[in-house]
């Protein structure tokens, strides 16, 4: 799938793989270490682009299964908004190319690609715990 770069992304923190029968909003790993462990499918201690942009990670955000990520679904994933932080609805705006108020699979993957590149500070093609920790909760502004 071709992936373009969004205008503004303060959207997606590293995702976690969905365990059967577990609701993401109730059991999301909050720390960078927990998120890395949840996504690190090959257990090598780093996240590859494939692990970061996995179908399972995308599916867990789409709690109603309609193929779109709403502000409510994103907010459930992100957790409570910090004082002064952008809401999920505000975060969606920068990646919502068709301006329908929700993120399609393509729009979300574009945002994940942009975020992965931003997190990978040493440009080795992987995101390690230090890189993930440094970017956790940090909104991104600008283009890649």
N, C-alpha and C positions, 0 to 999 in steps of 0.2 A: 504494500500500500504506500503511495506517495504521501509524504508528510510535509506540510508547509509550516512555517513558523508563525505563531500568533502575535498580535500586537502587544498584548499585556498578559502576563500570567502570574497570578499569585494564587494559583488554584490547587494544584494537587500535590499533596505531600506523598511521600512514598506509600505505596499501597501494600496491603497484606493479602495473602492468598486466602481464599474462603475455605473454611472447614465445613463439611456437611453438617447441616442442622444448627449452625451457629449464626446468629444475627450479627452482622458487622457493627451496627450502631451500639450494641450492648457489649461487644467483646473486642473492640478494636485495640490493637497494640498501640500504645501511645508513645513510648520511648523509641528513639532511633534504633537501639539494639533490638528491641522487640519487632520492629518493622523489618529490619534487615533479616532477622531470623525467619520471620514469616514468609518473606519473599524469596529467600535464598534457596531455590529448589535443589541446586547441586551441592549445597553446604560447603562452598569454598570460601565463605567469609566476605564475599563481595557480590554486588548486584550487577549482572550484565544487563544490557539493553533489553534482551528477551525477557529476563525475569521481571524487570521493572514495568514493561509494557505487555504483560501477559493477559490472555483472554480471561483467566480466572480473576485477576485483579480488576478488570473492567466489569465483569459480571457481578462482582460483589457490590459495586456501587449502585447498580441498576436494580434496586430492591423490588420494583414493581414489574420488571421484565419487559418494559415497553421499548427498549432500545435507545432511550434518551436518559440523560442524567439531569434531574431537576435540581433546583436550588435546595429543596428539602432533602433530597437524597445526598447531595454534596455536603450539606450542613451536618447530616447524620454521620457521614464519614469523617469530616473534619473535627467534629465535636464543638463544644461551646466556643463562640467567638470571644477572643480577648478584648478587653476594653480598648477601643480605638482601632481594633483590627477590622479588616474588610469582612463583610458577611459573604456567605456562599453566593448569594445573588449578585453581589458586586464583583466577585471573582469570576463568575461565569461570563460577564460582559466582554472581557478581553479575548475570550476564546470562542465566543458564540458567533461564528461567521454568518449564519443565516438569521441572526437576531430573533430567534423564537423563544428565548428565555431558558433553553435547555441545551445540553451538549449531546450531540450525536456521537456515535462510536468514532467517526473520523475526527471530529473536533476534539474529543477527549484524547485520542492517540496523538494528535498534533501537539496538544498541551503537554502530554507526558514526554514526548520526544524533546520538546523545548526544555522542560524541567530537568530531564536526565542530562542533557548537554550542559546545563547550568550547574548541576550538582557535581559533575565529573571535572573537578578543578584541575587535576593533573592530566586530563585528556588521555587516560590509558584505556578508555572504553568500559570501565567498571566504576561503580560507586562503592567506596568502602565505608566503614562505620564513621570515620572522622569526617568524610565529605557529607555523609547523610546527616550526621549530628549538626554540622555547621549550617546546613540548609533547612533543618526542621523548623517549621513555623515562620521562615523568612520569606516574605513575598518577593517576587521578582518583578522588576520593572524594565521595560525596554525590549529590544529584539536580540535574538541570537545571531 
